[in-house]
């Protein structure tokens, strides 16, 4: 079935000025950033969540003037909020009192560490400890006292491309960064309160007197689907936009001294039932990490016999096209300061992709002998050095390798501009001299005030046997202000460009792209809060001037005050297939295919106990048709039990045959306390016929250390694939602060 839809209405929505509607008028410039003078403490507060009657907090001036971003842009926060900030010689402190006139109905949806805080009553703050207006640390909690922390790079910005898959640190937000800190909360008739104590040894900063940090606060009020900030922000921004943050002044900081030893011990039972149902292998491993602050802003990490048994398994995916699937990095060692090593176009042309270290192309584990990383800042210059050694695996032809990365990036203070370079090297440690791959690149960002920027990179690879067209580059311009998001860019990857320690979604292409996006916020539109009409385009051409892929997307997002959203769009697609390929058991022949498809997205109020997010495509697909449904259904009971069903169903009917691809995943999580949890992920893939179960019990000491018990099952229904594994792992990791 071919869709020839008159979509003039949506096109008009994308470009009309909506002159007949009353739109919220938002200031074109942000001036008078709020400031607060840091208060030193001679006596440290007791961190127990009790703030109102604490005599120490009573002596500190309060911040109360939060401003709504939604639903009523520019209005004061609807419930009184009292924030105080202080510091001692060893720690940074924040307290908050979140008054609530309906305290009995405060929503606490999840107690797990780093669970999403957007869909419940919560409080977050961000600190730009270098005051470089680009990078920072984000902390948050809810009324249950859960711990949320993340490392923010490049103001949380990612890349404009078509890859919607989970991104690890692609978006500039490293949620897997875990620091050692403490938070406690308290519920009462007044609402709820919380206290944070963050040791300076858990942060990176420049020491000295009269220092200034960037600072912003955010409160979420569930009953109103409300968000309010200390620093008012234009539409489309959040607190990660550090160039617009307020200021914390007058800090007197000294090097706290920081040496951590993090050893682990692991025992593992492995059953390979496809080989011998009655036998098992027993493994015992020990290893350790060392973390040392060379300066308050420069950290040395060393690792030996590195193991990641406690990390959740990858989400299963089905490849419905000809190009590489992206699986995000989840291993903690590679995720700290990962943004400093990120160069390229995330999810499409990643010049360095840490999953290439210690993991084979099929996801199999390649043992890591050890290595080290030096990362942080020297003045206004970001520095990153990484060197890792992996073992060889003779049976699959993998020899020992060394992976080395050197990264330098200089921030021009106060300009949102930077210039940097990176060198990436993989060297085989066997007898031959020509087993290597190298990539060199220069990248930069030119910030044009607060509203616009131009960024890009130029790269070259070096591989024995490849002598030409081994280049890649990108340039992208962006204007983002007052609800407008305008982008235009061009990317080129030569036929010989070969980043073996990176990720290429596809090779050998030239790609123009653009986006025209406008968010309209209304004062008096009933239950409707905002509409976001937009038009985007990207196309991929080979070097014979043939268009391989074309994608024109016309859409509008309708967001209501309750948090309910629908997206209504149409896609005009073009695919040229130069070599036939298979989707499951169906062949897509050589040809040039032009199609249209309807796109519909439904998002229910995520603050409710049950919420649903779905995406549907209906339309042409290569030489046939496709109906695709994917999404996530979430359900919670109280604040301890959470479950989510993730599904992807594609019904494909081509002239050469039909296929149905269905991937499902069920996540179950129960939190005994914010630091003791039980989680499971059950997945089924009907294309590969693989069923997998990952169950994890964690008893966290702090950050990412403690006791982990993990059980994995991977079974292929096809007996000829000989895959039926069961692995039971017990791992204990402890963090020793050698000196404070």
PyMOL commands that set and color helices and strands:
alter all, ss='L'
color gray80, all
select helices_A, chain A and resi 8-15+55-58+103-105+154-156+200-202+222-224+242-244+332-335+338-341+354-356+394-396+719-721
alter helices_A, ss='H'
color red, helices_A
select strands_A, chain A and resi 35-37+67-70+81-87+91-99+122-128+136-142+148-152+173-174+181-188+191-199+208-221+226-229+246-253+259-272+280-295+298-304+344-345+349-350+368-378+381-390+401-412+417-428+436-448+452-463+471-481+484-493+503-504+509-521+528-541+547-560+565-577+581-583+586-588+591-603+610-621+624-637+641-654+657-673+676-685+690-702+705-716+724-739
alter strands_A, ss='S'
color yellow, strands_A
deselect
rebuild
show_as cartoon
